[in-house]
Each structure stands twice: as C-alpha cells, then as structure tokens.
C-alpha cells in the first residue's frame, strides 16, 4: 500500500494499491501534530489493502488540505 501525494508519478509507477492524498509533499498523513487526521489516513490505507482487488488501483482520499498550498508549490518551483 502506497500513500502518495504525487498523483502523476503514482499513476506511472502503478503500485499494487495506492491511496492518493492531495496534501503538500511530506504531509502524506496530514498536518504536524494532528494525530486524529494521521490515524484516519492510516486507517483508510489499511482498509484499502483488503478492499482493492485489482492491481494498479489508486483511490483518492476525500479529505481536503485546510489551506491552499498552490503558493508553496509555485515558490518552490521558482526557487529551484
């Protein structure tokens, strides 16, 4: 089971099972110190190990990051 924040890369690699979490990179399981959110994502990933029966399946996590991280991405691209 892969918990991913990189949808395009995960789609290319096609791991046997994956949960795509649309959070900033490095925050696969949620925000720092948010144990409830982290447990919830971990729990969902573990559930999917039994629910996904077709290899290469990626499921989107429905939780939304609480603030826009587009600015972070843009700054990162400009700095690189």
DAVENQUI-V298857 format. One record per residue. N is the residue number from 0. OMEGA is omega in degrees with one decimal (* if undefined). BURIAL is 1 if it has 16 or more other C-alpha atoms within 10 Angstrom, else 0. Layout:
N_OMEGA_BURIAL / N_OMEGA_BURIAL
This chain:
0_176.7_0 / 1_170.2_1 / 2_-168.7_1 / 3_170.0_1 / 4_179.7_1 / 5_-174.1_0 / 6_-175.4_0 / 7_178.8_0 / 8_179.3_0 / 9_178.6_1 / 10_179.2_0 / 11_-175.8_0 / 12_-179.5_0 / 13_174.3_0 / 14_-177.4_0 / 15_178.7_0 / 16_175.8_1 / 17_174.9_1 / 18_178.4_1 / 19_178.8_1 / 20_-176.8_1 / 21_179.0_1 / 22_176.6_1 / 23_178.4_1 / 24_-178.6_0 / 25_-179.2_0 / 26_-175.4_0 / 27_-176.3_1 / 28_175.7_1 / 29_-176.3_1 / 30_178.3_1 / 31_177.0_0 / 32_-179.0_0 / 33_-174.1_0 / 34_-179.9_0 / 35_178.7_0 / 36_-179.2_0 / 37_177.5_1 / 38_-179.4_0 / 39_179.2_0 / 40_177.5_1 / 41_179.8_1 / 42_-179.9_0 / 43_178.8_0 / 44_178.9_1 / 45_175.8_0 / 46_-177.2_0 / 47_177.9_1 / 48_177.6_0 / 49_-175.3_0 / 50_-177.4_0 / 51_-178.2_1 / 52_-179.7_0 / 53_-178.9_0 / 54_177.8_0 / 55_-178.5_1 / 56_174.9_0 / 57_179.0_1 / 58_177.0_0 / 59_173.6_0 / 60_-172.7_1 / 61_-179.3_0 / 62_-177.4_0 / 63_175.5_0 / 64_-171.0_0 / 65_-180.0_0 / 66_179.8_0 / 67_175.2_0 / 68_177.4_0 / 69_178.0_0 / 70_178.8_0 / 71_-178.8_0 / 72_-179.5_0 / 73_178.7_0 / 74_180.0_0 / 75_179.3_0 / 76_179.8_0 / 77_-178.8_0 / 78_-175.0_0 / 79_*_0
